[in-house]
Protein backbone atom coordinates (compact mmCIF):
# COMPACT_ATOMS: atom_id res chain seq x y z
CA UNK A 1 0.00 0.00 0.00
CA UNK A 2 2.90 2.35 0.73
CA UNK A 3 4.10 2.04 -2.91
CA UNK A 4 0.69 3.05 -4.21
CA UNK A 5 0.60 6.08 -1.91
CA UNK A 6 4.08 7.14 -3.02
CA UNK A 7 3.04 6.84 -6.67
CA UNK A 8 0.07 9.09 -5.94
CA UNK A 9 2.43 11.67 -4.41
CA UNK A 10 4.72 11.44 -7.44
CA UNK A 11 1.73 11.92 -9.76
CA UNK A 12 0.61 14.97 -7.79
CA UNK A 13 4.13 16.45 -7.87
CA UNK A 14 4.34 16.30 -11.68
CA UNK A 15 0.74 17.41 -12.11
CA UNK A 16 1.51 20.50 -10.03
CA UNK A 17 4.61 21.22 -12.11
CA UNK A 18 2.58 20.82 -15.32
CA UNK A 19 -0.07 23.22 -14.05
CA UNK A 20 2.50 25.71 -12.76
CA UNK A 21 4.92 25.70 -15.71
CA UNK A 22 2.81 24.48 -18.67
CA UNK A 23 4.77 24.72 -21.91
CA UNK A 24 7.97 26.01 -20.28
CA UNK A 25 11.10 23.87 -20.05
CA UNK A 26 10.81 24.22 -16.25
CA UNK A 27 7.81 21.86 -16.32
CA UNK A 28 10.19 18.90 -16.55
CA UNK A 29 13.56 20.09 -15.23
CA UNK A 30 15.05 22.61 -12.85
CA UNK A 31 17.97 23.47 -15.10
CA UNK A 32 18.34 24.17 -18.78
CA UNK A 33 21.97 23.06 -18.67
CA UNK A 34 21.01 19.50 -17.75
CA UNK A 35 18.44 19.46 -20.56
CA UNK A 36 21.06 20.60 -23.09
CA UNK A 37 23.36 17.75 -22.00
CA UNK A 38 20.52 15.21 -22.22
CA UNK A 39 19.50 16.39 -25.68
CA UNK A 40 23.08 16.39 -26.96
CA UNK A 41 23.50 12.78 -25.83
CA UNK A 42 20.16 11.71 -27.29
CA UNK A 43 20.96 13.30 -30.65
CA UNK A 44 24.47 11.83 -30.68
CA UNK A 45 23.20 8.34 -29.86
CA UNK A 46 20.37 8.44 -32.40
CA UNK A 47 22.83 9.72 -35.03
CA UNK A 48 25.04 6.72 -34.31
CA UNK A 49 22.05 4.41 -34.87
CA UNK A 50 20.81 6.21 -37.98
CA UNK A 51 22.21 3.62 -40.41
CA UNK A 52 20.22 0.83 -38.74
CA UNK A 53 16.95 2.76 -38.32
CA UNK A 54 14.42 2.84 -41.14
CA UNK A 55 13.98 6.27 -42.72
CA UNK A 56 10.42 6.55 -41.33
CA UNK A 57 11.16 4.99 -37.94
CA UNK A 58 8.59 5.12 -35.20
CA UNK A 59 10.05 6.57 -32.02
CA UNK A 60 8.33 6.53 -28.63
CA UNK A 61 9.23 8.63 -25.63
CA UNK A 62 7.78 7.38 -22.38
CA UNK A 63 7.42 10.13 -19.80
CA UNK A 64 7.52 12.84 -22.46
CA UNK A 65 6.32 15.64 -20.21
CA UNK A 66 5.44 18.66 -22.34
CA UNK A 67 7.23 17.25 -25.38
CA UNK A 68 10.46 19.24 -25.23
CA UNK A 69 12.69 16.24 -26.09
CA UNK A 70 10.56 15.15 -29.02
CA UNK A 71 10.39 18.63 -30.52
CA UNK A 72 14.17 18.94 -30.29
CA UNK A 73 14.70 15.54 -31.94
CA UNK A 74 12.18 16.34 -34.67
CA UNK A 75 14.27 19.37 -35.68
CA UNK A 76 17.29 17.12 -36.31
CA UNK A 77 15.50 13.97 -37.50
CA UNK A 78 12.31 15.19 -39.24
CA UNK A 79 11.63 11.94 -41.15
CA UNK A 80 10.92 9.90 -38.05
CA UNK A 81 7.43 9.63 -36.60
CA UNK A 82 7.27 10.47 -32.91
CA UNK A 83 4.86 9.38 -30.21
CA UNK A 84 5.04 10.76 -26.70
CA UNK A 85 3.20 9.43 -23.68
CA UNK A 86 3.04 10.73 -20.15
CA UNK A 87 0.80 9.80 -17.25
CA UNK A 88 0.09 13.44 -16.43
CA UNK A 89 -2.80 14.68 -18.55
CA UNK A 90 -1.77 18.31 -18.03
CA UNK A 91 1.69 17.56 -19.47
CA UNK A 92 0.09 16.08 -22.57
CA UNK A 93 -2.18 19.12 -22.89
CA UNK A 94 0.92 21.35 -22.84
CA UNK A 95 2.70 19.14 -25.39
CA UNK A 96 -0.31 19.35 -27.71
CA UNK A 97 -0.43 23.12 -27.27
CA UNK A 98 3.24 23.35 -28.25
CA UNK A 99 2.76 20.99 -31.21
CA UNK A 100 -0.04 23.14 -32.57
CA UNK A 101 1.93 26.37 -32.02
CA UNK A 102 4.84 24.87 -33.98
CA UNK A 103 2.45 23.91 -36.81
CA UNK A 104 3.53 20.27 -36.68
CA UNK A 105 0.94 17.77 -37.89
CA UNK A 106 -0.06 14.88 -35.66
CA UNK A 107 1.22 12.37 -38.24
CA UNK A 108 4.78 13.53 -37.44
CA UNK A 109 4.34 13.99 -33.70
CA UNK A 110 1.48 12.89 -31.48
CA UNK A 111 0.95 12.74 -27.74
CA UNK A 112 -1.26 10.61 -25.52
CA UNK A 113 -1.81 10.00 -21.85
CA UNK A 114 -0.18 6.69 -20.94
CA UNK A 115 1.49 4.81 -18.12
CA UNK A 116 4.67 2.73 -18.41
CA UNK A 117 3.22 0.32 -15.82
CA UNK A 118 0.26 -0.42 -18.09
CA UNK A 119 1.72 0.34 -21.50
CA UNK A 120 -0.96 0.65 -24.13
CA UNK A 121 0.23 2.45 -27.24
CA UNK A 122 -1.45 3.33 -30.54
CA UNK A 123 1.32 1.48 -32.38
CA UNK A 124 2.08 -2.15 -31.57
CA UNK A 125 5.88 -1.81 -31.70
CA UNK A 126 8.50 0.91 -32.16
CA UNK A 127 11.93 1.08 -33.78
CA UNK A 128 13.28 3.09 -30.86
CA UNK A 129 11.93 3.83 -27.40
CA UNK A 130 13.54 6.21 -24.96
CA UNK A 131 13.06 7.55 -21.46
CA UNK A 132 14.62 10.62 -19.88
CA UNK A 133 14.33 10.73 -16.08
CA UNK A 134 11.14 8.68 -16.21
CA UNK A 135 11.97 5.36 -14.56
CA UNK A 136 13.52 7.11 -11.55
CA UNK A 137 10.00 8.18 -10.64
CA UNK A 138 9.06 4.57 -9.98
CA UNK A 139 9.86 4.13 -6.32
CA UNK A 140 10.71 0.42 -6.13
CA UNK A 141 12.98 -1.94 -8.01
CA UNK A 142 10.01 -4.18 -8.81
CA UNK A 143 8.08 -1.30 -10.42
CA UNK A 144 11.15 -0.31 -12.44
CA UNK A 145 11.61 -3.91 -13.61
CA UNK A 146 7.94 -4.13 -14.58
CA UNK A 147 8.30 -0.90 -16.58
CA UNK A 148 11.38 -2.19 -18.41
CA UNK A 149 9.61 -5.47 -19.21
CA UNK A 150 6.63 -3.52 -20.59
CA UNK A 151 8.95 -1.39 -22.71
CA UNK A 152 10.78 -4.45 -24.05
CA UNK A 153 7.48 -5.81 -25.38
CA UNK A 154 6.97 -2.64 -27.44
CA UNK A 155 10.37 -2.66 -29.20
CA UNK A 156 10.58 -4.18 -32.67
CA UNK A 157 13.06 -6.98 -33.21
CA UNK A 158 16.38 -5.25 -33.80
CA UNK A 159 15.05 -2.04 -32.25
CA UNK A 160 16.55 0.08 -29.48
CA UNK A 161 15.78 1.23 -25.95
CA UNK A 162 17.64 4.29 -24.70
CA UNK A 163 17.50 5.25 -21.03
CA UNK A 164 18.76 8.56 -19.69
CA UNK A 165 18.07 7.98 -16.03
CA UNK A 166 19.51 9.28 -12.77
CA UNK A 167 20.31 7.08 -9.83
C-alpha positions as CSV (number, residue, x, y, z in Angstrom):
1,X,0.0,0.0,0.0
2,X,2.9,2.3,0.7
3,X,4.1,2.0,-2.9
4,X,0.7,3.1,-4.2
5,X,0.6,6.1,-1.9
6,X,4.1,7.1,-3.0
7,X,3.0,6.8,-6.7
8,X,0.1,9.1,-5.9
9,X,2.4,11.7,-4.4
10,X,4.7,11.4,-7.4
11,X,1.7,11.9,-9.8
12,X,0.6,15.0,-7.8
13,X,4.1,16.4,-7.9
14,X,4.3,16.3,-11.7
15,X,0.7,17.4,-12.1
16,X,1.5,20.5,-10.0
17,X,4.6,21.2,-12.1
18,X,2.6,20.8,-15.3
19,X,-0.1,23.2,-14.1
20,X,2.5,25.7,-12.8
21,X,4.9,25.7,-15.7
22,X,2.8,24.5,-18.7
23,X,4.8,24.7,-21.9
24,X,8.0,26.0,-20.3
25,X,11.1,23.9,-20.0
26,X,10.8,24.2,-16.3
27,X,7.8,21.9,-16.3
28,X,10.2,18.9,-16.5
29,X,13.6,20.1,-15.2
30,X,15.0,22.6,-12.8
31,X,18.0,23.5,-15.1
32,X,18.3,24.2,-18.8
33,X,22.0,23.1,-18.7
34,X,21.0,19.5,-17.7
35,X,18.4,19.5,-20.6
36,X,21.1,20.6,-23.1
37,X,23.4,17.7,-22.0
38,X,20.5,15.2,-22.2
39,X,19.5,16.4,-25.7
40,X,23.1,16.4,-27.0
41,X,23.5,12.8,-25.8
42,X,20.2,11.7,-27.3
43,X,21.0,13.3,-30.6
44,X,24.5,11.8,-30.7
45,X,23.2,8.3,-29.9
46,X,20.4,8.4,-32.4
47,X,22.8,9.7,-35.0
48,X,25.0,6.7,-34.3
49,X,22.0,4.4,-34.9
50,X,20.8,6.2,-38.0
51,X,22.2,3.6,-40.4
52,X,20.2,0.8,-38.7
53,X,17.0,2.8,-38.3
54,X,14.4,2.8,-41.1
55,X,14.0,6.3,-42.7
56,X,10.4,6.5,-41.3
57,X,11.2,5.0,-37.9
58,X,8.6,5.1,-35.2
59,X,10.1,6.6,-32.0
60,X,8.3,6.5,-28.6
61,X,9.2,8.6,-25.6
62,X,7.8,7.4,-22.4
63,X,7.4,10.1,-19.8
64,X,7.5,12.8,-22.5
65,X,6.3,15.6,-20.2
66,X,5.4,18.7,-22.3
67,X,7.2,17.3,-25.4
68,X,10.5,19.2,-25.2
69,X,12.7,16.2,-26.1
70,X,10.6,15.1,-29.0
71,X,10.4,18.6,-30.5
72,X,14.2,18.9,-30.3
73,X,14.7,15.5,-31.9
74,X,12.2,16.3,-34.7
75,X,14.3,19.4,-35.7
76,X,17.3,17.1,-36.3
77,X,15.5,14.0,-37.5
78,X,12.3,15.2,-39.2
79,X,11.6,11.9,-41.2
80,X,10.9,9.9,-38.0
81,X,7.4,9.6,-36.6
82,X,7.3,10.5,-32.9
83,X,4.9,9.4,-30.2
84,X,5.0,10.8,-26.7
85,X,3.2,9.4,-23.7
86,X,3.0,10.7,-20.2
87,X,0.8,9.8,-17.2
88,X,0.1,13.4,-16.4
89,X,-2.8,14.7,-18.6
90,X,-1.8,18.3,-18.0
91,X,1.7,17.6,-19.5
92,X,0.1,16.1,-22.6
93,X,-2.2,19.1,-22.9
94,X,0.9,21.4,-22.8
95,X,2.7,19.1,-25.4
96,X,-0.3,19.3,-27.7
97,X,-0.4,23.1,-27.3
98,X,3.2,23.4,-28.2
99,X,2.8,21.0,-31.2
100,X,0.0,23.1,-32.6
101,X,1.9,26.4,-32.0
102,X,4.8,24.9,-34.0
103,X,2.4,23.9,-36.8
104,X,3.5,20.3,-36.7
105,X,0.9,17.8,-37.9
106,X,-0.1,14.9,-35.7
107,X,1.2,12.4,-38.2
108,X,4.8,13.5,-37.4
109,X,4.3,14.0,-33.7
110,X,1.5,12.9,-31.5
111,X,1.0,12.7,-27.7
112,X,-1.3,10.6,-25.5
113,X,-1.8,10.0,-21.8
114,X,-0.2,6.7,-20.9
115,X,1.5,4.8,-18.1
116,X,4.7,2.7,-18.4
117,X,3.2,0.3,-15.8
118,X,0.3,-0.4,-18.1
119,X,1.7,0.3,-21.5
120,X,-1.0,0.7,-24.1
121,X,0.2,2.4,-27.2
122,X,-1.5,3.3,-30.5
123,X,1.3,1.5,-32.4
124,X,2.1,-2.2,-31.6
125,X,5.9,-1.8,-31.7
126,X,8.5,0.9,-32.2
127,X,11.9,1.1,-33.8
128,X,13.3,3.1,-30.9
129,X,11.9,3.8,-27.4
130,X,13.5,6.2,-25.0
131,X,13.1,7.6,-21.5
132,X,14.6,10.6,-19.9
133,X,14.3,10.7,-16.1
134,X,11.1,8.7,-16.2
135,X,12.0,5.4,-14.6
136,X,13.5,7.1,-11.5
137,X,10.0,8.2,-10.6
138,X,9.1,4.6,-10.0
139,X,9.9,4.1,-6.3
140,X,10.7,0.4,-6.1
141,X,13.0,-1.9,-8.0
142,X,10.0,-4.2,-8.8
143,X,8.1,-1.3,-10.4
144,X,11.1,-0.3,-12.4
145,X,11.6,-3.9,-13.6
146,X,7.9,-4.1,-14.6
147,X,8.3,-0.9,-16.6
148,X,11.4,-2.2,-18.4
149,X,9.6,-5.5,-19.2
150,X,6.6,-3.5,-20.6
151,X,8.9,-1.4,-22.7
152,X,10.8,-4.5,-24.0
153,X,7.5,-5.8,-25.4
154,X,7.0,-2.6,-27.4
155,X,10.4,-2.7,-29.2
156,X,10.6,-4.2,-32.7
157,X,13.1,-7.0,-33.2
158,X,16.4,-5.2,-33.8
159,X,15.1,-2.0,-32.2
160,X,16.5,0.1,-29.5
161,X,15.8,1.2,-26.0
162,X,17.6,4.3,-24.7
163,X,17.5,5.2,-21.0
164,X,18.8,8.6,-19.7
165,X,18.1,8.0,-16.0
166,X,19.5,9.3,-12.8
167,X,20.3,7.1,-9.8
